[in-house]
Amino acid sequence: QATGSASRLAWACLMSEPPSLDKGEVTDKGSLNQRVILSCRAERIEALYQGADPQRVTAER
């Protein structure tokens, strides 16, 4: 029933550290600041895309 690759997850990772209000990853209204999260967690995100993060979970087909 999927309409394209953006409609499904191929892999995911649950982070043990929640988004930080002090680092600006969460706004005063409680929204996530994607730009800051991508900046603060750049190494971890790169490892996820490279398949090098041991906590990465891949969806089975």
N, CA, C and O atoms as a DFTB+ gen file, in Angstrom:
244 C
 N C O
     1  1       0.804      -1.196       0.000
     2  2       0.000       0.000       0.000
     3  2       0.852       1.267       0.000
     4  3       0.323       2.371      -0.127
     5  1       2.167       1.111       0.142
     6  2       3.037       2.281       0.211
     7  2       3.057       3.028      -1.123
     8  3       2.952       2.428      -2.193
     9  1       3.194       4.346      -1.032
    10  2       3.195       5.176      -2.234
    11  2       4.599       5.551      -2.682
    12  3       4.769       6.149      -3.745
    13  1       5.600       5.212      -1.894
    14  2       6.974       5.542      -2.257
    15  2       7.924       5.276      -1.113
    16  3       7.503       4.900      -0.019
    17  1       9.205       5.472      -1.365
    18  2      10.210       5.168      -0.344
    19  2      10.097       6.075       0.884
    20  3      10.544       5.695       1.966
    21  1       9.517       7.248       0.740
    22  2       9.369       8.149       1.882
    23  2       8.251       7.708       2.817
    24  3       8.085       8.292       3.888
    25  1       7.491       6.702       2.441
    26  2       6.368       6.240       3.240
    27  2       6.730       5.090       4.171
    28  3       5.863       4.581       4.881
    29  1       7.986       4.673       4.184
    30  2       8.371       3.560       5.046
    31  2       9.748       3.815       5.647
    32  3      10.534       4.608       5.130
    33  1      10.018       3.128       6.746
    34  2      11.328       3.217       7.378
    35  2      12.183       2.051       6.905
    36  3      11.716       0.912       6.883
    37  1      13.414       2.315       6.530
    38  2      14.357       1.255       6.170
    39  2      15.208       0.890       7.377
    40  3      15.613      -0.263       7.528
    41  1      15.486       1.880       8.251
    42  2      16.253       1.653       9.462
    43  2      15.929       2.749      10.470
    44  3      15.393       3.798      10.113
    45  1      16.258       2.492      11.727
    46  2      16.001       3.459      12.798
    47  2      17.008       3.249      13.915
    48  3      17.723       2.248      13.950
    49  1      17.050       4.201      14.817
    50  2      17.916       4.106      15.992
    51  2      17.249       4.895      17.114
    52  3      16.890       6.059      16.941
    53  1      17.091       4.251      18.257
    54  2      16.569       4.950      19.428
    55  2      17.758       5.513      20.193
    56  3      18.673       4.780      20.566
    57  1      17.736       6.805      20.419
    58  2      18.831       7.471      21.097
    59  2      18.644       7.348      22.612
    60  3      17.532       7.499      23.118
    61  1      19.722       7.077      23.321
    62  2      19.641       6.967      24.777
    63  2      19.601       8.349      25.434
    64  3      19.107       8.491      26.553
    65  1      20.118       9.363      24.743
    66  2      20.120      10.723      25.263
    67  2      18.986      11.509      24.605
    68  3      18.977      11.671      23.384
    69  1      18.032      11.997      25.399
    70  2      16.927      12.768      24.812
    71  2      17.412      14.116      24.279
    72  3      18.490      14.575      24.656
    73  1      16.632      14.754      23.409
    74  2      16.987      16.086      22.922
    75  2      17.186      17.050      24.095
    76  3      16.449      17.007      25.080
    77  1      18.180      17.909      23.973
    78  2      18.573      18.795      25.070
    79  2      18.001      20.197      24.907
    80  3      18.161      20.831      23.864
    81  1      17.342      20.663      25.939
    82  2      16.853      22.039      25.967
    83  2      18.036      22.999      26.077
    84  3      18.029      24.065      25.461
    85  1      19.053      22.627      26.859
    86  2      20.231      23.486      27.056
    87  2      21.025      23.691      25.767
    88  3      21.589      24.765      25.559
    89  1      21.077      22.679      24.901
    90  2      21.814      22.787      23.636
    91  2      20.971      23.436      22.544
    92  3      21.478      23.721      21.459
    93  1      19.694      23.670      22.820
    94  2      18.804      24.279      21.837
    95  2      18.138      23.273      20.917
    96  3      17.534      23.658      19.916
    97  1      18.240      21.975      21.241
    98  2      17.603      20.953      20.404
    99  2      16.089      20.961      20.561
   100  3      15.358      20.485      19.692
   101  1      15.625      21.513      21.692
   102  2      14.195      21.653      21.960
   103  2      13.913      23.135      22.180
   104  3      14.632      23.813      22.914
   105  1      12.869      23.622      21.544
   106  2      12.509      25.031      21.694
   107  2      11.759      25.242      23.000
   108  3      11.386      24.278      23.669
   109  1      11.537      26.497      23.364
   110  2      10.791      26.826      24.577
   111  2       9.364      26.282      24.526
   112  3       8.767      25.993      25.563
   113  1       8.822      26.144      23.317
   114  2       7.464      25.625      23.150
   115  2       7.421      24.099      23.116
   116  3       6.341      23.512      23.044
   117  1       8.598      23.446      23.166
   118  2       8.640      21.985      23.191
   119  2       8.799      21.329      21.835
   120  3       8.744      20.104      21.733
   121  1       8.995      22.116      20.799
   122  2       9.215      21.565      19.459
   123  2      10.679      21.177      19.299
   124  3      11.549      21.726      19.975
   125  1      10.951      20.226      18.401
   126  2      12.323      19.849      18.107
   127  2      12.902      20.787      17.063
   128  3      12.239      21.101      16.075
   129  1      14.125      21.233      17.273
   130  2      14.830      22.101      16.342
   131  2      15.743      21.207      15.502
   132  3      16.865      20.901      15.903
   133  1      15.253      20.794      14.341
   134  2      15.955      19.840      13.498
   135  2      17.350      20.321      13.107
   136  3      18.291      19.527      13.109
   137  1      17.504      21.578      12.778
   138  2      18.797      22.122      12.372
   139  2      19.836      21.957      13.476
   140  3      20.967      21.552      13.208
   141  1      19.462      22.266      14.712
   142  2      20.384      22.147      15.835
   143  2      20.666      20.673      16.151
   144  3      21.807      20.312      16.441
   145  1      19.652      19.836      16.098
   146  2      19.848      18.406      16.352
   147  2      20.829      17.822      15.338
   148  3      21.737      17.078      15.710
   149  1      20.654      18.152      14.075
   150  2      21.565      17.645      13.040
   151  2      22.984      18.152      13.261
   152  3      23.946      17.436      12.982
   153  1      23.124      19.361      13.752
   154  2      24.445      19.931      14.016
   155  2      25.103      19.286      15.240
   156  3      26.269      18.893      15.191
   157  1      24.350      19.181      16.331
   158  2      24.894      18.639      17.581
   159  2      25.201      17.140      17.488
   160  3      26.110      16.653      18.161
   161  1      24.465      16.424      16.676
   162  2      24.612      14.967      16.608
   163  2      25.146      14.512      15.247
   164  3      24.855      13.403      14.799
   165  1      25.921      15.366      14.604
   166  2      26.393      15.107      13.241
   167  2      27.171      13.795      13.116
   168  3      26.957      13.043      12.165
   169  1      28.071      13.510      14.062
   170  2      28.856      12.279      13.978
   171  2      27.971      11.043      14.072
   172  3      28.139      10.087      13.315
   173  1      27.043      11.073      14.992
   174  2      26.139       9.924      15.179
   175  2      25.261       9.731      13.949
   176  3      25.046       8.599      13.514
   177  1      24.760      10.806      13.394
   178  2      23.904      10.733      12.219
   179  2      24.680      10.210      11.016
   180  3      24.166       9.392      10.253
   181  1      25.899      10.670      10.845
   182  2      26.745      10.181       9.746
   183  2      26.990       8.680       9.895
   184  3      26.926       7.941       8.913
   185  1      27.269       8.228      11.119
   186  2      27.483       6.798      11.359
   187  2      26.225       5.989      11.038
   188  3      26.317       4.875      10.521
   189  1      25.066       6.543      11.339
   190  2      23.811       5.855      11.017
   191  2      23.644       5.697       9.512
   192  3      23.287       4.620       9.036
   193  1      23.899       6.758       8.765
   194  2      23.764       6.693       7.307
   195  2      24.803       5.774       6.677
   196  3      24.548       5.175       5.632
   197  1      25.977       5.655       7.305
   198  2      27.024       4.775       6.781
   199  2      26.805       3.320       7.205
   200  3      27.500       2.425       6.723
   201  1      25.842       3.078       8.104
   202  2      25.592       1.723       8.588
   203  2      26.600       1.295       9.640
   204  3      26.713       0.106       9.938
   205  1      27.339       2.250      10.212
   206  2      28.403       1.945      11.158
   207  2      27.974       2.049      12.623
   208  3      28.771       1.737      13.507
   209  1      26.770       2.466      12.901
   210  2      26.311       2.606      14.281
   211  2      25.762       1.272      14.765
   212  3      24.840       0.735      14.152
   213  1      26.307       0.717      15.858
   214  2      25.870      -0.593      16.338
   215  2      24.424      -0.624      16.850
   216  3      23.839      -1.700      16.972
   217  1      23.849       0.533      17.148
   218  2      22.463       0.575      17.632
   219  2      21.453       0.754      16.504
   220  3      20.253       0.863      16.755
   221  1      21.924       0.785      15.293
   222  2      21.031       0.936      14.131
   223  2      20.241      -0.360      13.963
   224  3      20.806      -1.454      13.973
   225  1      18.936      -0.217      13.810
   226  2      18.041      -1.357      13.608
   227  2      17.507      -1.280      12.185
   228  3      16.962      -0.254      11.778
   229  1      17.662      -2.359      11.431
   230  2      17.208      -2.398      10.045
   231  2      15.870      -3.129       9.960
   232  3      15.675      -4.171      10.586
   233  1      14.958      -2.566       9.178
   234  2      13.653      -3.188       8.986
   235  2      13.797      -4.437       8.136
   236  3      14.532      -4.451       7.148
   237  1      13.096      -5.472       8.526
   238  2      13.112      -6.715       7.744
   239  2      12.015      -6.654       6.703
   240  3      10.967      -6.047       6.922
   241  1      12.261      -7.282       5.581
   242  2      11.255      -7.314       4.504
   243  2      10.603      -8.646       4.469
   244  3       9.727      -8.883       3.637
